[in-house]
Amino acid sequence: MIFKYNKSNAQCMWCKRVDNPHPDYKNETIPTKVFVSEKGRKIELCLSCFESENNGAHNSNIEFKKKLDTKFEIVKLLKL
């Protein structure tokens, strides 16, 4: 899995971070990757949020792509 580094407009759709949290790379944007959900939504996540979603999907036996749609709909409903 390859995350894109130094993308000029990088922003995680879950945590909303734009800056790299690593202290050695504070001058860089956050590394992100765009994932396509089960419903075809393009969801940009940072490595930390990806790991959290992936582990959550694995632990609850839910398909990762379906979990993305569920969280997207909750975030949209709560207007976060």
Number of C-alpha atoms within 10 A of each C-alpha: 4 8 13 14 14 14 15 10 8 23 20 22 19 16 12 13 16 19 17 19 14 10 7 8 11 11 12 17 20 27 24 26 22 15 16 15 18 15 10 10 14 15 18 20 25 24 16 13 16 19 12 11 18 17 13 15 17 12 9 9 9 12 14 19 19 15 18 23 19 13 13 18 12 12 13 9 9 8 7 11
